[in-house]
Amino acid sequence: MSASRFSSLPADCDLLVVGGGINGAGIARDAAGRGLRVVLCEQHDLAQHTSSASTKLIHGGLRYLEYYEFKLVRKALQEREVLLRAAPHIMWPMRFVMPHDAAQRPAWMIRAGLFLYDHLAKRAFLPASQGIALDRHAAGAPLKAGYRKGFVYSDGWVDDARLVVLNALDAQEHGAHILTRTACVDARRDGDAWHATLQAENGQRKTLRARAIVNAAGPWTAQFAGAAGGGKTQGLRLIKGSHIIVPRLFEHPNAYIFQNPDQRIIFAIPYQDDFTLIGTTDEEYKGDVSQVKISQAEIDYLCQAANRYFKREIGPADVVWTYSGVRPLLDDSAQNASAVTRDYLLEVARGAAATGAPLLNIWGGKITTYRKLAEEALGLLAPLLDNASPAWTAHAPLPGGDLQQANRLVDSHDFDGFLARFQRDHAWLPPALARRYARAYGSRAARLLTGATSMADLGAQLAPGLYEAEACYLVEVEWARSCDDILWRRSKLGLRCAPADVARLQQWLAAHPAQEVAA
């Protein structure tokens, strides 16, 4: 981090948010939009850990109905369409096919569960569930012959890491200071304020006075709460979820949800046009959360689970990429890791005097409910900070999400209309590249292309599909600092990169050090 970044930081703020995952970014956005002075610090890159390691779904959580998590599922279903409207370029509806396996859950139970899933919350545009005959449906063709009947229902897809970045961008555009690669190494309460020491990766330090702190440190939440004297009342269970990416196993746009003999489910989802994403696993994790990675046993498990259903069998040799994350879930004493609640708890700690500067600990949570979590967090904090501004995020698009003047997502064709306009306005772009820009940046793709009228204006190609103009945008606007930031979090271009491409990008980054991100 440059000296100018710390020198431009104010000496005090209303709210210091520790953690740059989805919960921290969402809270920073909501708070800044209410006029609070916000600083967010993240020890690594935005979404570097749990928030980029999800199954990429905006969903109510159909399987949570089996654990009687009706309140959580309803809340998530209500949020599902709110989010799909907010950023239709990085989130869109998807249909999920569940082949019926008579050896697993009976058909009547699945029908009852889907009926409840359809009606727990109002649906404005997502179609209802239905039964299907797999021998007459496109989704049946890739499956083994034994699967004749199935069910299909609606949920949504999300580019999880980009969702975090868009929330951070919106927070910054409402006045927040976003500091990546900056850890909060000390926080001490002094009456009605906190004195927090921030340390950049180069060792530079800055002491900041904050009226309140939000502990959104994900897997590190309990550690930070203990160090800050937060007196945690809830524990976390760290559950590892791993995914594999293999060459495309089917051609149609639907995803699959598969039941397994161990009562767990996995998803098989179309991914980046040429691939299929398969996951997730659920297992207790006791190691270093910054070094989590998939095990051979998890790879074997996911391959075997897919092979129970697909005609085309896969093995470890077919896996082109893997990713793993540790989910910090509320410890509800469930014996099965898959049964641990995905709900959250917000806990305000004010010290022994009960009137000291507040520390808000975020326990648990999931991507689909992040916006609601942030809104509830500000409902607790705003009165303590003498802020009476109303909630505002439910109807506000995220950066790039205003694809239509009224920003009303009626069906999945809205993006197609935007894409057609974008391609017409930039006819010189290859169709595949235009589509990727439109998907990644939405209405802001034009900013990336400012002044460009030909491919030559985009600069050198640093990796397949990555030109200098985009790399500059990601560094200058979206806090990208490393190859992994660009190739795996801001995009998934790493799937198509050879080692020489990565080396070329690394060389370019070294020659183009990051400047201060414009406020």
C-alpha positions as CSV (number, residue, x, y, z in Angstrom):
1,M,0.0,0.0,0.0
2,S,1.3,3.4,-0.9
3,A,2.0,6.0,1.8
4,S,-0.6,8.3,0.1
5,R,-3.3,5.7,0.9
6,F,-2.8,6.0,4.7
7,S,-2.1,9.7,4.5
8,S,-5.5,10.3,3.0
9,L,-7.2,8.3,5.6
10,P,-9.0,10.4,8.2
11,A,-7.9,10.3,11.8
12,D,-11.4,9.2,13.0
13,C,-14.5,7.5,11.6
14,D,-17.9,6.4,12.7
15,L,-17.6,2.8,11.7
16,L,-14.5,0.6,11.2
17,V,-15.4,-2.7,9.4
18,V,-12.9,-5.4,9.8
19,G,-13.2,-8.0,7.0
20,G,-13.6,-7.7,3.3
21,G,-15.9,-10.6,2.6
22,I,-19.5,-10.3,1.6
23,N,-20.8,-9.4,5.1
24,G,-18.2,-6.7,5.6
25,A,-18.6,-5.2,2.2
26,G,-22.4,-5.3,2.5
27,I,-22.3,-3.6,5.9
28,A,-19.8,-0.9,4.6
29,R,-22.1,-0.2,1.7
30,D,-25.2,0.1,3.8
31,A,-23.5,2.3,6.4
32,A,-21.9,4.6,3.9
33,G,-25.2,5.1,2.1
34,R,-26.7,6.3,5.4
35,G,-24.1,9.0,5.7
36,L,-21.8,7.3,8.2
37,R,-18.1,7.8,7.9
38,V,-16.8,4.3,7.1
39,V,-13.5,2.6,6.9
40,L,-13.2,-1.1,5.8
41,C,-10.0,-3.0,6.2
42,E,-9.2,-6.4,4.8
43,Q,-6.0,-8.3,5.6
44,H,-5.9,-9.9,2.1
45,D,-7.8,-9.3,-1.1
46,L,-11.6,-8.7,-1.2
47,A,-13.4,-12.0,-1.1
48,Q,-10.1,-13.9,-1.0
49,H,-11.4,-16.6,1.4
50,T,-14.9,-17.8,2.1
51,S,-16.8,-15.4,-0.1
52,S,-15.1,-16.5,-3.3
53,A,-15.4,-20.2,-2.4
54,S,-19.2,-20.7,-2.5
55,T,-21.3,-22.8,-4.8
56,K,-22.1,-19.5,-6.6
57,L,-25.8,-19.7,-5.8
58,I,-28.5,-17.2,-4.7
59,H,-30.9,-19.7,-3.2
60,G,-33.3,-20.3,-0.3
61,G,-31.6,-23.5,0.6
62,L,-34.0,-26.3,-0.4
63,R,-32.1,-28.9,1.7
64,Y,-32.4,-26.7,4.9
65,L,-36.2,-27.5,5.0
66,E,-35.2,-31.0,6.1
67,Y,-33.7,-29.4,9.2
68,Y,-36.8,-27.3,9.9
69,E,-34.9,-24.1,9.1
70,F,-38.1,-22.5,7.8
71,K,-37.3,-19.0,9.0
72,L,-33.9,-19.0,7.4
73,V,-35.3,-20.4,4.1
74,R,-38.1,-17.8,4.0
75,K,-35.6,-15.0,4.6
76,A,-33.3,-16.3,1.9
77,L,-36.2,-16.8,-0.6
78,Q,-37.3,-13.2,0.1
79,E,-33.8,-11.9,-0.6
80,R,-33.3,-14.1,-3.7
81,E,-35.3,-11.8,-6.1
82,V,-34.1,-8.6,-4.3
83,L,-30.6,-9.6,-5.3
84,L,-31.4,-10.8,-8.8
85,R,-32.9,-7.3,-9.5
86,A,-29.9,-5.5,-8.0
87,A,-27.2,-6.9,-10.3
88,P,-28.7,-8.9,-13.2
89,H,-25.3,-8.8,-15.0
90,I,-23.6,-11.0,-12.3
91,M,-26.8,-12.8,-11.0
92,W,-29.4,-14.5,-13.0
93,P,-32.2,-17.1,-12.6
94,M,-31.4,-20.7,-13.1
95,R,-33.5,-23.9,-13.2
96,F,-32.3,-26.8,-11.1
97,V,-33.2,-30.4,-12.1
98,M,-33.4,-33.1,-9.4
99,P,-33.5,-36.6,-10.8
100,H,-35.6,-38.8,-8.6
101,D,-33.7,-41.6,-6.9
102,A,-36.2,-44.0,-5.4
103,A,-33.6,-45.3,-3.0
104,Q,-33.3,-41.8,-1.4
105,R,-36.1,-39.5,-0.5
106,P,-39.6,-40.5,-1.6
107,A,-41.3,-38.6,-4.4
108,W,-44.1,-37.3,-2.1
109,M,-41.6,-35.8,0.2
110,I,-39.8,-34.0,-2.6
111,R,-43.1,-32.7,-4.0
112,A,-44.1,-31.4,-0.6
113,G,-40.8,-29.8,0.0
114,L,-40.9,-28.0,-3.4
115,F,-44.4,-26.8,-2.8
116,L,-43.3,-25.3,0.4
117,Y,-40.2,-23.8,-1.3
118,D,-42.4,-22.2,-3.9
119,H,-44.8,-20.7,-1.4
120,L,-42.7,-19.6,1.6
121,A,-42.1,-16.3,0.0
122,K,-43.6,-14.4,-2.9
123,R,-42.1,-15.0,-6.3
124,A,-42.3,-12.1,-8.8
125,F,-40.7,-13.7,-11.8
126,L,-39.1,-17.0,-11.0
127,P,-41.3,-19.9,-12.3
128,A,-42.6,-22.5,-9.9
129,S,-41.4,-26.1,-9.5
130,Q,-42.8,-29.0,-11.5
131,G,-42.3,-32.7,-12.2
132,I,-40.7,-33.7,-15.4
133,A,-40.2,-36.9,-17.5
134,L,-36.4,-37.1,-18.0
135,D,-36.8,-39.2,-21.1
136,R,-38.6,-36.2,-22.8
137,H,-36.5,-33.4,-21.2
138,A,-33.2,-32.1,-22.4
139,A,-31.8,-32.6,-18.8
140,G,-32.4,-36.3,-19.1
141,A,-30.0,-36.9,-22.0
142,P,-26.7,-36.7,-20.0
143,L,-28.1,-39.0,-17.2
144,K,-27.9,-42.7,-16.8
145,A,-30.9,-44.7,-18.1
146,G,-32.2,-45.5,-14.6
147,Y,-33.4,-41.9,-14.0
148,R,-36.7,-41.5,-15.6
149,K,-38.6,-39.0,-13.4
150,G,-37.4,-35.8,-11.9
151,F,-38.3,-32.4,-10.6
152,V,-37.3,-28.9,-11.6
153,Y,-37.3,-25.7,-9.5
154,S,-35.9,-22.1,-9.6
155,D,-33.1,-20.4,-7.9
156,G,-30.3,-18.1,-9.0
157,W,-26.6,-18.0,-10.0
158,V,-24.1,-15.4,-8.7
159,D,-20.5,-14.5,-9.4
160,D,-19.7,-14.4,-5.7
161,A,-16.3,-12.6,-5.7
162,R,-17.6,-9.9,-8.0
163,L,-20.6,-9.4,-5.8
164,V,-18.2,-8.5,-3.0
165,V,-16.3,-6.1,-5.2
166,L,-19.5,-4.4,-6.3
167,N,-20.6,-3.9,-2.7
168,A,-17.1,-2.4,-1.9
169,L,-17.3,-0.2,-5.0
170,D,-20.7,1.1,-4.0
171,A,-19.5,1.7,-0.4
172,Q,-16.6,3.7,-1.7
173,E,-18.8,5.7,-4.0
174,H,-20.9,6.6,-1.0
175,G,-17.7,7.9,0.8
176,A,-16.2,4.8,2.5
177,H,-12.5,4.2,2.5
178,I,-11.7,0.6,1.3
179,L,-8.3,-0.7,2.4
180,T,-7.2,-4.1,1.1
181,R,-4.2,-5.9,2.3
182,T,-4.5,-4.0,5.5
183,A,-5.0,-5.8,8.8
184,C,-6.5,-4.5,12.1
185,V,-3.7,-5.7,14.4
186,D,-5.0,-4.0,17.6
187,A,-8.2,-2.6,18.8
188,R,-8.6,-1.1,22.3
189,R,-11.8,0.4,23.7
190,D,-11.4,3.8,25.4
191,G,-14.8,4.9,26.7
192,D,-17.0,5.8,23.8
193,A,-14.4,5.2,21.1
194,W,-12.1,2.5,19.8
195,H,-8.4,3.1,19.0
196,A,-7.6,0.7,16.2
197,T,-4.2,0.1,14.7
198,L,-4.2,-0.8,11.0
199,Q,-1.1,-2.4,9.4
200,A,-0.5,-2.6,5.6
201,E,1.3,-5.5,4.1
202,N,4.5,-3.4,3.8
203,G,4.5,-2.9,7.6
204,Q,3.2,0.7,7.6
205,R,0.8,1.4,10.5
206,K,-1.9,3.9,11.2
207,T,-4.0,4.4,14.3
208,L,-7.6,5.3,13.8
209,R,-10.3,6.4,16.2
210,A,-13.7,4.7,15.5
211,R,-17.0,5.2,17.3
212,A,-17.9,1.5,16.6
213,I,-16.3,-1.6,15.1
214,V,-17.9,-4.3,13.0
215,N,-16.2,-7.7,13.3
216,A,-16.9,-9.3,10.0
217,A,-13.7,-11.3,9.9
218,G,-15.4,-14.6,8.8
219,P,-13.3,-17.6,10.0
220,W,-11.3,-15.2,12.1
221,T,-14.3,-13.7,13.9
222,A,-13.9,-15.5,17.2
223,Q,-10.1,-14.7,17.2
224,F,-10.8,-11.0,16.6
225,A,-13.5,-10.8,19.2
226,G,-11.3,-12.3,21.8
227,A,-8.4,-10.0,21.0
228,A,-10.7,-7.0,21.2
229,G,-12.2,-8.1,24.5
230,G,-15.5,-8.7,22.7
231,G,-16.6,-11.4,25.1
232,K,-18.1,-13.7,22.5
233,T,-21.3,-15.5,23.4
234,Q,-21.4,-17.7,20.3
235,G,-18.9,-20.1,19.0
236,L,-18.2,-20.9,15.3
237,R,-17.9,-24.2,13.6
238,L,-15.5,-24.1,10.7
239,I,-16.9,-26.2,7.9
240,K,-14.8,-26.8,4.8
241,G,-16.6,-26.9,1.5
242,S,-14.7,-27.9,-1.7
243,H,-15.6,-27.9,-5.4
244,I,-14.1,-29.3,-8.5
245,I,-14.3,-28.0,-12.1
246,V,-14.3,-30.4,-15.0
247,P,-14.8,-30.1,-18.8
248,R,-18.5,-29.6,-19.6
249,L,-20.6,-32.6,-18.9
250,F,-23.9,-31.4,-20.6
251,E,-25.0,-28.8,-23.1
252,H,-28.2,-27.4,-21.8
253,P,-28.4,-24.3,-19.4
254,N,-30.0,-26.1,-16.4
255,A,-28.1,-27.1,-13.3
256,Y,-28.6,-30.4,-11.3
257,I,-29.1,-31.1,-7.7
258,F,-28.1,-34.7,-6.8
259,Q,-29.1,-36.8,-3.8
260,N,-26.4,-39.1,-2.3
261,P,-26.7,-42.2,-0.2
262,D,-25.1,-40.3,2.8
263,Q,-28.1,-37.9,2.6
264,R,-25.9,-35.1,1.4
265,I,-26.6,-33.3,-1.9
266,I,-24.2,-31.9,-4.5
267,F,-24.8,-29.5,-7.4
268,A,-23.5,-29.8,-11.0
269,I,-23.7,-26.4,-12.6
270,P,-22.8,-24.9,-16.0
271,Y,-19.7,-22.9,-15.5
272,Q,-17.8,-20.4,-17.7
273,D,-19.3,-21.8,-20.9
274,D,-16.9,-24.8,-21.3
275,F,-17.0,-26.4,-17.8
276,T,-19.1,-27.9,-15.1
277,L,-18.8,-27.0,-11.5
278,I,-19.4,-29.8,-9.0
279,G,-19.8,-29.4,-5.2
280,T,-19.8,-29.0,-2.3
281,T,-18.4,-31.1,0.4
282,D,-19.1,-30.5,4.1
283,E,-16.5,-31.5,6.7
284,E,-15.1,-30.1,9.9
285,Y,-12.0,-28.1,9.5
286,K,-9.3,-27.6,12.2
287,G,-6.4,-26.3,10.1
288,D,-5.1,-22.9,9.1
289,V,-8.0,-21.2,7.4
290,S,-5.7,-19.1,5.2
291,Q,-4.3,-22.3,3.7
292,V,-7.4,-24.5,3.1
293,K,-7.4,-26.7,0.1
294,I,-9.2,-29.7,-1.2
295,S,-8.2,-33.2,-0.2
296,Q,-7.9,-36.3,-2.4
297,A,-10.8,-37.8,-0.5
298,E,-13.0,-34.9,-1.4
299,I,-12.1,-35.1,-5.1
300,D,-12.9,-38.8,-5.1
301,Y,-16.2,-38.1,-3.2
302,L,-17.3,-35.5,-5.7
303,C,-16.3,-37.6,-8.7
304,Q,-18.1,-40.7,-7.4
305,A,-21.2,-38.6,-6.6
306,A,-21.4,-37.3,-10.1
307,N,-20.8,-40.7,-11.6
308,R,-23.9,-42.1,-9.9
309,Y,-25.9,-39.9,-12.2
310,F,-24.0,-38.9,-15.4
311,K,-23.4,-41.3,-18.3
312,R,-20.0,-39.7,-18.9
313,E,-17.9,-40.7,-15.9
314,I,-15.2,-38.5,-14.5
315,G,-12.1,-39.1,-12.3
316,P,-9.4,-37.0,-10.7
317,A,-7.6,-36.8,-14.0
318,D,-10.5,-34.8,-15.4
319,V,-10.4,-32.1,-12.8
320,V,-9.0,-28.9,-14.3
321,W,-9.4,-26.7,-11.1
322,T,-10.5,-26.9,-7.5
323,Y,-11.3,-24.4,-4.8
324,S,-12.0,-24.7,-1.1
325,G,-13.3,-22.4,1.5
326,V,-14.0,-22.5,5.2
327,R,-17.5,-21.4,6.2
328,P,-17.8,-19.9,9.6
329,L,-21.1,-21.3,10.8
330,L,-22.9,-20.8,14.1
331,D,-22.2,-23.7,16.4
332,D,-25.7,-25.2,17.0
333,S,-24.3,-28.5,18.3
334,A,-25.5,-30.4,15.1
335,Q,-23.6,-33.7,14.8
336,N,-23.6,-33.7,11.0
337,A,-21.6,-30.9,9.4
338,S,-24.2,-30.6,6.6
339,A,-26.9,-29.9,9.2
340,V,-25.1,-27.0,10.9
341,T,-27.4,-23.9,10.5
342,R,-26.6,-21.3,7.9
343,D,-28.4,-18.6,9.8
344,Y,-26.6,-15.8,11.5
345,L,-26.5,-13.9,14.8
346,L,-25.6,-10.3,15.4
347,E,-24.1,-9.6,18.8
348,V,-23.4,-6.1,20.1
349,A,-20.7,-6.0,22.9
350,R,-20.1,-2.7,24.8
351,G,-17.6,-3.7,27.4
352,A,-17.9,-4.1,31.2
353,A,-19.6,-0.7,31.6
354,A,-22.3,-1.7,29.0
355,T,-22.1,1.9,27.6
356,G,-18.7,1.7,25.9
357,A,-18.0,1.9,22.2
358,P,-19.9,-0.9,20.5
359,L,-18.3,-3.9,18.9
360,L,-20.7,-5.8,16.6
361,N,-19.7,-9.4,16.0
362,I,-21.1,-11.2,13.0
363,W,-21.6,-14.9,13.7
364,G,-22.5,-17.1,10.7
365,G,-24.4,-16.1,7.6
366,K,-24.6,-17.0,3.9
367,I,-24.3,-15.0,0.6
368,T,-28.0,-15.0,-0.1
369,T,-28.9,-13.2,3.1
370,Y,-25.9,-10.8,3.2
371,R,-27.9,-7.7,2.3
372,K,-30.5,-8.4,5.0
373,L,-27.8,-9.1,7.5
374,A,-26.2,-5.7,6.7
375,E,-29.6,-4.0,7.0
376,E,-30.2,-5.6,10.4
377,A,-26.6,-4.7,11.5
378,L,-27.3,-1.1,10.8
379,G,-30.6,-1.3,12.5
380,L,-28.6,-2.1,15.7
381,L,-25.7,0.3,15.1
382,A,-27.3,3.4,13.6
383,P,-29.2,4.4,16.8
384,L,-25.9,4.0,18.8
385,L,-24.3,6.3,16.3
386,D,-27.1,8.9,16.3
387,N,-28.0,8.1,12.7
388,A,-31.6,8.2,11.8
389,S,-31.3,7.5,8.0
390,P,-33.6,4.9,6.7
391,A,-32.7,1.5,5.2
392,W,-32.1,2.0,1.4
393,T,-30.4,-1.0,-0.2
394,A,-33.5,-3.1,-1.0
395,H,-34.3,-1.2,-4.2
396,A,-30.8,0.2,-5.1
397,P,-28.9,-1.4,-8.0
398,L,-25.3,-2.4,-7.4
399,P,-22.6,-0.8,-9.7
400,G,-23.3,-1.9,-13.2
401,G,-26.7,-3.3,-12.4
402,D,-28.8,-0.5,-13.8
403,L,-29.2,-2.3,-17.2
404,Q,-32.6,-0.7,-17.8
405,Q,-33.8,2.8,-16.9
406,A,-36.3,1.5,-14.3
407,N,-34.0,-1.4,-13.3
408,R,-36.9,-3.9,-13.3
409,L,-35.8,-7.4,-14.0
410,V,-39.0,-9.1,-15.3
411,D,-37.4,-12.3,-16.8
412,S,-34.1,-13.7,-17.8
413,H,-34.2,-11.9,-21.2
414,D,-33.4,-8.5,-19.8
415,F,-29.7,-9.1,-19.9
416,D,-30.0,-10.2,-23.5
417,G,-31.5,-6.9,-24.4
418,F,-28.7,-5.0,-22.7
419,L,-26.1,-7.3,-24.4
420,A,-27.6,-6.6,-27.8
421,R,-27.3,-2.8,-27.2
422,F,-23.8,-3.2,-25.9
423,Q,-22.7,-5.2,-28.9
424,R,-24.3,-2.8,-31.3
425,D,-22.5,0.1,-29.6
426,H,-19.2,-1.7,-29.7
427,A,-19.5,-3.8,-32.9
428,W,-15.7,-4.0,-33.2
429,L,-15.5,-6.3,-30.1
430,P,-15.5,-10.0,-30.7
431,P,-18.9,-11.4,-29.6
432,A,-17.5,-13.6,-26.9
433,L,-15.4,-10.8,-25.4
434,A,-18.3,-8.3,-25.6
435,R,-20.5,-10.8,-23.7
436,R,-17.9,-11.3,-21.0
437,Y,-17.5,-7.6,-20.5
438,A,-21.2,-7.1,-20.3
439,R,-21.6,-9.9,-17.8
440,A,-18.7,-8.8,-15.6
441,Y,-19.2,-5.1,-15.6
442,G,-22.8,-4.5,-16.8
443,S,-23.6,-0.9,-17.6
444,R,-20.1,0.0,-16.5
445,A,-18.4,-1.9,-19.2
446,A,-18.5,1.3,-21.3
447,R,-16.2,2.9,-18.7
448,L,-13.6,0.2,-19.2
449,L,-13.8,0.9,-23.0
450,T,-13.6,4.7,-22.7
451,G,-11.9,6.1,-25.8
452,A,-11.5,2.6,-27.4
453,T,-12.8,2.1,-31.0
454,S,-10.8,-0.9,-32.0
455,M,-9.1,-3.9,-30.5
456,A,-5.7,-2.2,-30.9
457,D,-7.0,0.4,-28.4
458,L,-7.3,-2.3,-25.7
459,G,-3.5,-2.7,-25.6
460,A,-1.5,-5.9,-25.5
461,Q,-3.2,-9.2,-24.7
462,L,-1.7,-10.3,-21.3
463,A,-3.5,-13.6,-21.1
464,P,-6.2,-15.3,-23.2
465,G,-9.1,-12.8,-23.2
466,L,-7.3,-10.3,-21.0
467,Y,-6.1,-7.0,-22.5
468,E,-4.2,-4.2,-20.9
469,A,-7.3,-1.9,-20.7
470,E,-9.1,-4.3,-18.5
471,A,-6.1,-5.0,-16.4
472,C,-5.6,-1.3,-15.8
473,Y,-9.3,-0.9,-14.9
474,L,-9.1,-3.8,-12.4
475,V,-6.0,-2.4,-10.7
476,E,-7.1,1.3,-10.7
477,V,-10.8,0.8,-9.8
478,E,-11.3,-2.7,-8.3
479,W,-8.3,-3.1,-6.0
480,A,-6.7,-5.9,-8.0
481,R,-3.0,-6.3,-7.0
482,S,-2.0,-9.9,-8.0
483,C,-2.4,-12.4,-10.7
484,D,-4.8,-14.4,-8.5
485,D,-6.9,-11.2,-7.9
486,I,-7.4,-10.8,-11.7
487,L,-7.5,-14.3,-13.0
488,W,-9.5,-16.0,-10.2
489,R,-11.5,-13.4,-8.3
490,R,-12.2,-10.5,-10.7
491,S,-12.6,-13.1,-13.5
492,K,-12.2,-16.8,-14.0
493,L,-9.7,-16.4,-16.9
494,G,-7.3,-18.5,-15.0
495,L,-9.1,-21.5,-16.4
496,R,-7.7,-20.7,-19.8
497,C,-4.2,-19.6,-18.8
498,A,-0.9,-21.4,-19.3
499,P,2.0,-20.7,-16.9
500,A,3.6,-18.4,-19.5
501,D,0.4,-16.3,-19.5
502,V,0.5,-15.9,-15.7
503,A,4.2,-15.0,-15.9
504,R,3.4,-12.3,-18.5
505,L,0.7,-10.9,-16.3
506,Q,2.9,-10.9,-13.3
507,Q,5.6,-9.0,-15.2
508,W,3.0,-6.5,-16.3
509,L,1.7,-5.9,-12.8
510,A,5.3,-5.4,-11.6
511,A,5.7,-2.6,-14.2
512,H,2.3,-1.0,-13.3
513,P,2.2,-0.6,-9.6
514,A,-1.2,0.3,-8.1
515,Q,-2.1,3.9,-7.6
516,E,-4.5,5.4,-5.2
517,V,-8.0,4.2,-6.0
518,A,-10.2,7.2,-6.9
519,A,-12.9,8.0,-4.4
